[in-house]
Amino acid sequence: MKHALLSLGLMAALALPAEAGCYADYKAKRDNPLKLHYGVIELPDTACGSKQAAARQIAGRIGRDGWTLLNVLGIFDANGLNQRKDSAGAYFLRF
């Protein structure tokens, strides 16, 4: 009985999607006139391994809107979202 419950629990856990989440905060600019922004962006798992991988992903996404990435400040999980939300304002999970 114990093994059956353990097996059912394991199967249920494997069936649920992973909700870890990967995010980064960054600074960007736009020229003529100069504008700066601080943003928070959700990243795919493939861009979570390093700031360089995150930078490639972020630069491509914000670049479509005319922004240039200045730097990636950090990579974090969903636990870091709430503390950054107010600072990012309109650029919180925008891209």
DRENKE-110622 format. One line per 8 residues: number of its first residue (from 1); their letters; for each residue x, z, y of N, C-alpha, C. Coordinates in steps of 0.05 Angstrom, whole numbers, plus 5000, padded with zeros to 4 digits. Atoms other than C-alpha are relative to their C-alpha. Layout:
<rs>
NUM) A) X,Z,Y,X,Z,Y,X,Z,Y | ...
</rs>
This chain:
<rs>
1) MKHALLSL) 5016,5000,4976,5000,5000,5000,5017,5000,5025 | 4982,4998,4977,5056,5018,5048,5013,4973,5005 | 4988,5026,4996,5090,4951,5036,4980,4979,5010 | 5020,5019,4990,5025,4913,5047,4995,5004,5030 | 5004,4994,4971,5014,4947,5115,5024,4991,5016 | 4976,5008,4987,5086,4935,5134,5001,4969,5002 | 5000,5030,5000,5080,4861,5115,4980,4989,5020 | 5020,5009,4981,5016,4853,5155,5009,5005,5028
9) GLMAALAL) 4990,4995,4973,5048,4886,5215,5022,4981,5008 | 4978,5019,4994,5109,4841,5211,4989,4973,5005 | 5012,5026,4995,5066,4779,5205,4986,4999,5026 | 5014,4999,4974,5024,4800,5265,5020,4998,5023 | 4979,5000,4979,5087,4812,5306,5012,4972,5003 | 4988,5027,4999,5115,4744,5288,4981,4979,5011 | 5020,5019,4990,5050,4709,5307,4996,5001,5030 | 5003,4997,4971,5051,4736,5378,5022,4986,5015
17) PAEAGCYA) 4979,5013,4985,5088,4696,5430,5018,5021,5013 | 4981,4982,4987,5150,4728,5460,4994,5001,5030 | 5007,4998,4972,5136,4754,5530,5024,5012,5016 | 4977,4988,4986,5207,4773,5551,5002,4990,5028 | 4998,5011,4973,5210,4726,5611,5028,5002,5011 | 4974,5002,4987,5271,4706,5649,4996,4990,5028 | 5004,5006,4972,5274,4704,5724,5027,5002,5015 | 4976,4998,4983,5326,4696,5779,4991,5003,5029
25) DYKAKRDN) 5004,5001,4971,5329,4711,5853,5023,4985,5012 | 4981,5019,4988,5365,4664,5899,4996,4998,5030 | 5002,5006,4971,5378,4644,5971,5003,4969,5002 | 5000,5029,4996,5366,4573,5996,4998,4994,5030 | 5002,5009,4972,5370,4533,6061,4989,4972,5001 | 5008,5027,4993,5341,4472,6093,5011,4995,5028 | 4988,5007,4974,5374,4436,6152,4980,4985,5018 | 5014,5016,4980,5347,4405,6216,4970,5005,5002
33) PLKLHYGV) 4985,4976,4991,5323,4455,6237,5007,5018,4977 | 4991,4982,5021,5359,4508,6197,4978,5019,4993 | 5019,4980,5011,5312,4549,6153,5013,5012,4976 | 4990,4985,5023,5331,4601,6102,4977,5013,4985 | 5019,4984,5015,5292,4633,6046,5013,5014,4976 | 4993,4985,5024,5299,4684,5991,4977,4996,4981 | 5022,5005,5019,5260,4668,5928,5005,5012,4973 | 4999,4991,5028,5245,4689,5858,4987,4978,4983
41) IELPDTAC) 5008,5023,5016,5237,4636,5804,5000,5008,4970 | 4999,4996,5029,5219,4637,5730,5016,4978,4988 | 4982,5019,5013,5270,4603,5686,4994,4996,4971 | 5002,5004,5029,5268,4572,5617,5023,5016,4986 | 4979,4985,5015,5308,4609,5563,5027,4987,5001 | 4975,5015,5000,5361,4555,5566,5016,5005,5025 | 4986,4996,4974,5379,4574,5638,5006,5030,5005 | 4997,4971,4997,5383,4650,5626,5027,5011,4993
49) GSKQAAAR) 4974,4991,5011,5453,4654,5597,5021,5006,5022 | 4980,4996,4980,5492,4651,5662,4989,4992,5027 | 5008,5008,4973,5486,4644,5737,5003,4970,5005 | 4996,5028,4997,5514,4574,5732,4977,4984,4987 | 5022,5014,5013,5460,4552,5683,4975,5003,5016 | 5023,4995,4983,5407,4584,5727,5002,4983,5026 | 4997,5015,4975,5436,4550,5789,4993,4971,4996 | 5007,5028,5006,5430,4481,5757,4969,4996,5000
57) QIAGRIGR) 5029,5001,5002,5357,4494,5741,4986,5004,5027 | 5012,4993,4974,5340,4525,5809,5005,4977,5019 | 4994,5021,4980,5376,4472,5850,4983,4975,4995 | 5017,5023,5005,5338,4416,5815,4971,5004,5008 | 5028,4995,4994,5270,4449,5825,4995,5003,5030 | 5004,4996,4972,5278,4471,5897,5008,4975,5016 | 4990,5024,4987,5315,4407,5915,4978,4979,5004 | 5022,5019,4997,5252,4366,5904,4983,5005,5025
65) DGWTLLNV) 5015,4992,4976,5223,4403,5964,5018,5001,5024 | 4982,5001,4978,5284,4392,6008,5018,5024,5005 | 4984,4976,4997,5318,4459,5997,5027,4997,4985 | 4973,4999,5013,5392,4469,5980,5006,5028,4991 | 4993,4974,5011,5412,4527,5936,5025,5010,5012 | 4976,4987,4990,5461,4574,5969,5014,5017,4979 | 4989,4984,5022,5470,4624,5912,4978,5013,4984 | 5018,4986,5018,5438,4657,5853,5010,5029,5001
73) LGIFDANG) 4993,4972,4996,5436,4732,5865,5001,5015,4973 | 5001,4987,5025,5417,4754,5795,4980,4988,4981 | 5019,5008,5021,5381,4741,5730,4989,5025,4988 | 5013,4975,5009,5331,4792,5705,4975,4994,4984 | 5024,5004,5015,5270,4802,5661,4976,5009,5017 | 5025,4994,4985,5197,4817,5681,5000,5027,5013 | 4999,4974,4988,5215,4889,5696,5010,5000,5029 | 4990,5002,4973,5249,4866,5760,4983,4985,5020
81) LNQRKDSA) 5017,5017,4983,5192,4825,5788,4987,5016,5023 | 5015,4985,4979,5152,4878,5826,5017,5009,5023 | 4983,4991,4978,5211,4904,5866,5009,4977,5018 | 4991,5022,4984,5226,4834,5891,4977,4984,5013 | 5023,5016,4991,5156,4808,5905,4996,5000,5030 | 5004,5000,4971,5149,4831,5977,5023,4986,5015 | 4977,5013,4987,5219,4807,5996,4998,4969,4998 | 5002,5029,5005,5206,4737,5967,4976,4988,5015
89) GAYFLRF) 5023,5010,4985,5138,4730,6002,4989,4974,4988 | 5011,5026,5008,5115,4657,5998,5017,4987,4979 | 4982,5013,5019,5174,4640,5954,5002,5016,4974 | 5001,4984,5025,5156,4689,5898,4986,4982,4979 | 5009,5017,5022,5149,4645,5836,4987,4974,5010 | 5011,5025,4989,5134,4584,5880,5009,4976,4985 | 4989,5024,5012,5179,4535,5845,5002,5003,4970
</rs>
